[in-house]
């Protein structure tokens, strides 16, 4: 698992990622590059759990469009939730595809 968590450093280097946070189902933060990670861990996990309960087949990612343009993306990663806050002006779909590719490359999905 540590190898995979270390692989998340690649996510931080994706152009357009402002902050990231990986949290487990008990709100334990496994990796982050975020300001105020405890607060963000709570809402990222809540979003992920609610989406998982709504969709029987799961979900690829959630996108929350924010007024300040720093949109939030949430990805299910096994028993974890990965939250990404993107930089302003970044194409959310392109960013989501880049994140999914990195997750696949490090064998997280």
TASUL-V909830 format. One record per backbone hydrogen bond with DSSP energy under -0.5 kcal/mol. NH is the residue of the N-H (numbers start at 0). CO is the residue of the C=O. Records with the same first field share a line. If there is no record, write none. Layout:
NH: CO + CO
This chain:
4: 0
5: 1
6: 2
7: 3 + 4
8: 5
9: 6
10: 7
11: 7
12: 8
13: 10
16: 13
17: 15 + 84
18: 84
19: 32
20: 82
21: 30
22: 20 + 80
23: 27
24: 78
26: 23
28: 26
29: 21 + 27
30: 21
32: 19
36: 33
39: 35
40: 36
41: 37
42: 38
43: 39
44: 40
45: 41
46: 42
47: 43
48: 44
49: 45
50: 46
51: 47
52: 48
53: 49
54: 50
55: 53
57: 54
61: 73
63: 71
64: 62
68: 65
70: 68
71: 63
72: 83
73: 61
74: 81
76: 79
79: 76
80: 22
81: 74
82: 20 + 80
83: 72
84: 18
85: 70 + 83
86: 15
89: 86
91: 89
94: 90
95: 91
96: 92
97: 93
98: 94
99: 95
100: 96
101: 97
102: 98
103: 99
104: 100
105: 101
106: 103
107: 102
108: 102
